[in-house]
Amino acid sequence: MRSRIAVLTALMMLGLSGCTGPINGAFVEALLEGTEESQAPLTQTYEIPYYNMSFTLPKDWEERDSTPYDLQCYNGSAYFSVFAFLDIDLGENSEPYDYYVAQREDLFSKRDNVAQVEEAVYKSYEDKVVMTELWSAERDGLKNYYYCCLVDFLPDDQGFAWVIFTGVPSYVSREKDTFDEILASAKYTSISY
């Protein structure tokens, strides 16, 4: 009971902290169900230690080894992939968005029938700004949706992440709210150079 109250209090604080956008009911339900002492948690936090970043995903996602990404997870229906960066590594006249565009263009140069499905959406949080775009493309005759995202941690001298969720269009369309909750969970722990 005490842990359930703690989760509800945390959700209330999240709502008051300036987080914009709705909180997905299934994600909240998973958090609440995981508070029972007899049950294992229904979410898991994955860390990217070198970049001091972490993301919390539903328990059915598993980390994949030997990928070119700093973090990649799969749940049987979609991939969650992250390239992480530190702002100190930006070129003199570069912005995180420039890296986002370069990664997106590189990905889609290897795909056919590329089309933007949804324009960019920006969500501001106390500790980050998240930009998302939905794209469609084909590879080897198979159509996928690509939910391309930029997570830019605040203040501006921290780090940022290029994130992509990939899956068949019906799955990605249905799970976009969950993907947004995963993006909202992104954390950055400051480091000194």
C-alpha positions in Angstrom: 0.0 0.0 0.0 2.8 2.4 0.9 4.5 1.8 -2.5 1.3 2.4 -4.3 0.9 5.8 -2.6 4.5 6.6 -3.5 3.8 5.8 -7.2 0.7 7.9 -7.2 2.5 10.8 -5.5 5.3 10.5 -8.1 2.8 10.6 -10.9 1.1 13.7 -9.4 4.5 15.4 -9.1 5.2 14.6 -12.7 2.0 16.2 -13.7 2.8 19.3 -11.7 6.4 19.5 -12.9 5.5 21.0 -16.3 5.6 17.8 -18.2 3.3 18.2 -21.3 1.3 15.6 -23.0 -1.0 12.9 -21.6 0.3 10.1 -19.5 -0.5 6.7 -21.1 -2.9 4.7 -19.0 -1.3 1.4 -19.8 2.1 2.7 -18.7 0.7 4.1 -15.4 -1.2 0.8 -14.8 2.1 -1.1 -15.4 3.8 1.1 -12.8 1.0 0.6 -10.3 0.8 -3.2 -10.8 4.6 -3.4 -10.2 4.2 -1.9 -6.8 2.8 -5.0 -5.2 5.5 -6.6 -3.0 4.6 -10.1 -4.4 5.1 -9.0 -8.0 8.2 -8.1 -10.0 8.3 -4.6 -11.4 6.7 -4.2 -14.8 9.3 -1.7 -16.0 13.1 -1.8 -16.3 15.6 1.0 -16.6 18.4 0.7 -19.1 21.5 2.8 -18.7 24.0 4.2 -21.2 26.9 4.6 -18.7 29.4 6.5 -20.8 26.8 9.1 -21.6 25.1 9.1 -18.2 21.7 8.5 -19.8 18.9 6.1 -18.9 15.5 5.2 -20.3 12.7 3.2 -18.6 10.9 0.7 -20.7 8.1 -1.8 -20.0 9.4 -5.1 -18.8 8.7 -7.0 -22.1 11.6 -5.1 -23.8 15.0 -6.8 -23.7 18.4 -5.3 -24.4 20.2 -6.6 -27.5 23.9 -7.1 -27.7 26.3 -6.5 -30.5 24.5 -3.6 -32.2 25.9 -0.4 -33.6 23.7 1.6 -31.2 24.6 2.8 -27.7 21.4 1.0 -26.6 19.0 -1.2 -28.5 16.0 -3.1 -27.1 13.4 -5.3 -28.7 10.0 -6.5 -27.5 9.1 -9.0 -30.3 7.2 -6.3 -32.3 9.4 -3.2 -32.4 12.9 -2.0 -31.9 14.0 0.9 -29.6 17.5 2.2 -30.7 19.6 5.0 -29.2 22.7 6.9 -30.3 23.8 9.1 -27.4 26.0 12.2 -27.7 27.5 14.7 -25.3 27.2 18.4 -26.2 30.9 18.9 -25.6 31.4 16.8 -28.8 29.4 19.1 -31.0 31.2 20.8 -33.8 31.8 24.5 -33.6 28.6 25.5 -35.5 26.6 22.4 -34.8 23.5 21.8 -32.9 21.9 18.5 -31.7 19.3 18.9 -34.4 22.1 18.7 -37.0 23.1 15.3 -35.7 19.5 14.2 -35.7 19.1 15.1 -39.3 22.4 13.4 -40.3 21.3 10.2 -38.5 17.9 10.3 -40.1 19.2 11.0 -43.6 21.8 8.2 -43.2 19.0 5.7 -42.2 16.6 6.7 -45.0 19.4 6.6 -47.7 19.2 2.8 -47.2 15.4 2.6 -47.5 12.9 2.9 -50.4 9.6 4.8 -50.6 10.4 7.2 -47.7 7.6 9.5 -46.7 7.0 11.6 -43.7 3.7 10.6 -42.0 3.5 13.2 -39.2 5.2 16.5 -38.9 7.6 17.3 -36.0 6.0 17.5 -32.5 7.9 19.2 -29.6 7.3 18.4 -25.9 9.0 20.4 -23.2 9.8 18.9 -19.8 11.7 20.3 -16.9 14.9 18.5 -17.8 14.6 18.0 -21.6 13.0 18.9 -24.9 11.8 16.0 -27.0 11.1 16.3 -30.7 9.3 13.4 -32.6 8.5 12.8 -36.3 6.8 9.7 -37.8 8.2 8.4 -41.1 7.3 5.5 -43.3 9.8 3.5 -45.5 10.4 0.1 -47.0 13.3 -2.2 -46.9 13.4 -5.4 -48.9 9.8 -4.9 -49.8 8.6 -4.6 -46.1 7.0 -1.4 -44.9 7.9 -0.1 -41.5 7.2 3.1 -39.5 10.1 4.9 -38.0 9.3 7.1 -35.0 12.4 9.3 -35.1 13.1 11.3 -32.0 15.6 13.8 -30.5 15.9 14.0 -26.8 17.9 17.2 -25.9 18.7 17.4 -22.2 18.7 20.7 -20.4 20.6 22.8 -19.7 22.0 23.0 -23.2 25.5 22.0 -22.3 24.5 18.4 -21.3 23.9 15.6 -23.8 21.4 14.5 -26.3 20.1 11.3 -27.9 18.9 10.3 -31.3 16.2 7.7 -30.6 14.2 5.6 -33.1 11.3 3.2 -32.6 10.9 0.8 -35.6 8.0 -1.6 -36.3 5.2 -2.4 -38.6 2.8 0.6 -39.1 -0.1 -0.9 -37.2 2.0 -1.6 -34.1 3.8 1.7 -34.1 0.5 3.6 -34.5 -1.1 1.8 -31.6 2.0 2.1 -29.3 3.0 5.7 -29.9 1.7 6.8 -26.5 3.9 4.2 -24.8 6.9 5.3 -26.9 6.2 8.9 -25.7 6.2 7.7 -22.1 9.6 6.0 -22.7 10.9 9.2 -24.1 9.5 11.1 -21.1 11.4 8.7 -18.8 14.8 9.7 -20.3 17.2 10.9 -17.6 20.6 12.5 -17.8 23.0 12.7 -14.8 25.4 15.6 -15.0 29.1 14.9 -15.2 32.1 17.2 -15.0 34.9 17.2 -17.6 
